[in-house]
Amino acid sequence: MKNKGFTMVELLAVIVILGILVALAVPSLQGVLKKTKDNAYKNFEDNMEDAANNYLLSHFEKIPGVGSEVTVSAETLVEEGFLETMEDPERQGTLCDKNSYVIISQNKVVVTEQDSSTHDGYNKDIVYQSCLVCSKYKSKACR
């Protein structure tokens, strides 16, 4: 009589091979997911800095003087339409713009002849530092 089907040894071998493949794939997948989330946070920081730059173009009077700084909240940038709300990639539905902000500072002013006709003799060196605060992420620029 012919028996159809797999033996217990064959099934056990397939299960062991699948277990090994899963054990190799899961850590790799977790690394890819973490890198993707980190890239999302970095993009949020870049977007905040770009939005702060546009904010200063609309609020010229808020440009900080040499050696001083101005802080603009991400919430303000969102309310005024310079930035879209940022949903936390770690916890879906949670927004990152409540406690986040951008520090805008001016370190030095360089006067050149070329700039004098277009910028009243000043070439402003403005620096933007994003402080992004999400569920498990906090930028290095945060105080």
ZIRAVEN-V985052 format. One record per run of one state. SS is the DSSP state (helix for helix, strand for strand, loop for the rest). FROM is the first residue (numbers start at 0). TO is the last residue. If there is no record, write none. Layout:
[[SS;FROM;TO] [SS;FROM;TO]]
//
This chain:
[[loop;0;6] [helix;7;57] [loop;58;58] [helix;59;61] [loop;62;64] [strand;65;65] [loop;66;67] [strand;68;72] [helix;73;78] [loop;79;85] [strand;86;86] [loop;87;93] [strand;94;94] [loop;95;99] [strand;100;109] [loop;110;111] [helix;112;118] [loop;119;121] [strand;122;130] [loop;131;131] [strand;132;132] [loop;133;136] [strand;137;137] [loop;138;142]]
//
